[in-house]
Amino acid sequence: MSSYLRQFDAISVAIQVQQQSSLETATPIVLGDTGTGKTSCVEQLSEYFNLSYMGWSVAQSMPELVGGLPYANLEEGVVNMLPSDRFLPVVEGGNWLVCLDELPDASRNMQSALHLLLTHGQAGSLQLPKHVQVACGNPPQVSTTGGTLSPAVSTRMCQIL
């Protein structure tokens, strides 16, 4: 069986577990050589499971896009953390698959910012409704940056090679 089909089957099982579970912490990360079709596999699975797809290459992103920038709500006397508007469609509802692409190449600060999203579905002050999460990336030996997953992120993910 080809690597692509093994990944397709493994991610499919992980997505089914997430859909049937009340847990938000079953995020799989698909690691594989450059050009093996990790991202397109996840895109096809979103269609297969009838999930809207939000893909985001997080390698060159700033942590503030996930953790949010302070926004003062003077009427209520609170400061909210406003993340990137890319999360708004997910918050508005529907069934979503959120793909965090190139996660191992993201900076440690970015991986830290993604921690609440991975474990609790939270981006800044926004609580995302139940959704399916998948991450993709290259292992360090083929990564252009030599990037690796931080220990906090790697211990909270199901790694599929």
C-alpha positions in Angstrom: 0.0 0.0 0.0 1.4 3.4 -0.9 2.4 5.9 1.8 -0.4 8.2 0.5 -3.1 5.5 1.1 -1.7 4.6 4.5 -1.9 8.3 5.5 -5.4 8.7 4.1 -6.6 5.7 6.1 -4.8 6.8 9.3 -6.1 10.4 9.1 -9.5 9.1 8.3 -9.6 7.0 11.5 -8.3 10.0 13.5 -11.0 12.3 12.1 -13.7 9.7 12.8 -12.5 9.5 16.4 -12.6 13.3 16.8 -16.1 13.5 15.3 -17.5 10.8 17.7 -15.6 12.1 20.7 -16.4 14.9 23.1 -12.7 15.5 23.4 -11.0 18.3 21.5 -7.5 17.0 22.1 -7.3 14.1 19.6 -5.5 16.2 16.9 -3.4 14.1 14.6 -0.3 15.4 12.9 0.7 13.8 9.7 4.5 13.8 9.1 6.0 12.7 5.8 8.5 13.6 3.2 8.1 16.7 1.0 5.7 16.2 -1.8 4.0 13.1 -0.5 0.6 14.7 -0.6 -0.1 15.3 3.1 -2.1 18.6 2.6 -4.1 17.3 -0.4 -4.9 14.1 1.5 -6.4 16.2 4.3 -8.3 18.4 1.8 -9.8 15.3 0.2 -10.7 13.9 3.6 -12.6 17.1 4.4 -14.7 16.6 1.3 -15.1 12.9 2.1 -16.5 13.7 5.6 -18.5 16.7 4.3 -16.5 19.2 6.4 -15.7 22.8 5.4 -11.9 23.2 5.0 -9.8 25.9 6.6 -6.1 25.4 5.8 -3.4 27.6 7.3 0.3 27.4 6.8 1.5 28.4 10.2 5.2 28.2 9.5 5.6 31.9 8.8 2.7 33.2 10.9 2.9 35.4 14.0 1.7 34.0 17.4 -0.6 37.0 17.8 -2.8 35.7 14.9 -3.8 32.8 17.1 -3.4 34.2 20.6 -4.9 37.5 19.6 -4.2 41.2 20.0 -5.7 43.1 22.9 -8.9 44.8 22.0 -10.5 47.0 24.7 -14.3 46.8 25.0 -14.9 50.0 26.9 -18.6 49.4 27.2 -18.1 46.2 29.2 -14.8 47.3 30.7 -12.9 44.3 29.5 -10.0 43.6 27.2 -10.5 40.7 24.7 -7.8 39.0 22.7 -8.8 39.3 19.0 -7.2 36.6 16.8 -7.0 36.5 13.0 -10.3 36.8 11.1 -9.6 33.4 9.5 -11.3 31.9 12.6 -14.6 33.7 12.1 -16.2 31.2 9.6 -15.4 28.4 12.0 -16.9 30.3 14.9 -20.0 31.1 12.9 -20.8 27.4 12.8 -21.0 24.4 10.5 -18.8 21.4 10.4 -15.1 22.3 9.9 -11.8 20.7 9.4 -9.0 23.0 10.5 -5.6 22.1 9.0 -2.5 23.6 10.6 0.0 23.0 7.8 3.8 23.0 8.3 3.4 22.9 12.1 6.9 21.5 12.9 8.4 24.5 11.0 6.5 27.1 13.1 8.5 28.9 15.7 8.3 27.8 19.3 6.4 31.0 20.0 3.8 30.1 17.4 3.6 26.5 18.6 3.0 27.9 22.1 0.2 30.2 20.8 -1.4 27.2 19.0 -1.4 25.2 22.3 -4.9 26.4 23.4 -6.3 25.9 19.9 -5.0 22.3 19.9 -6.1 21.4 23.4 -9.3 23.5 23.9 -10.3 24.9 20.5 -9.6 28.4 21.7 -8.1 31.2 19.5 -7.6 34.4 21.5 -10.9 35.1 23.3 -12.8 33.1 20.7 -14.1 29.7 21.6 -14.4 27.6 18.4 -17.3 25.2 18.3 -16.6 21.6 18.1 -14.5 21.0 15.0 -12.0 18.5 13.6 -8.3 19.5 13.6 -5.4 18.0 11.7 -1.8 19.2 11.4 0.7 18.4 8.7 4.5 18.8 8.4 7.8 17.4 7.4 10.0 15.5 9.9 13.2 17.3 10.8 15.4 15.3 8.5 13.6 16.6 5.4 12.5 20.0 6.8 13.9 23.0 5.1 14.2 24.7 8.5 15.0 21.6 10.6 11.9 22.4 12.5 10.5 20.1 15.2 7.5 19.9 17.4 7.9 21.4 20.8 7.5 18.8 23.6 4.3 20.4 24.8 2.7 20.1 21.3 4.1 16.7 20.4 2.8 15.0 23.6 -0.7 16.2 22.8 -0.9 14.9 19.3 -1.3 11.6 17.6 1.7 11.4 15.2 1.0 9.6 11.9 4.1 8.9 9.8 
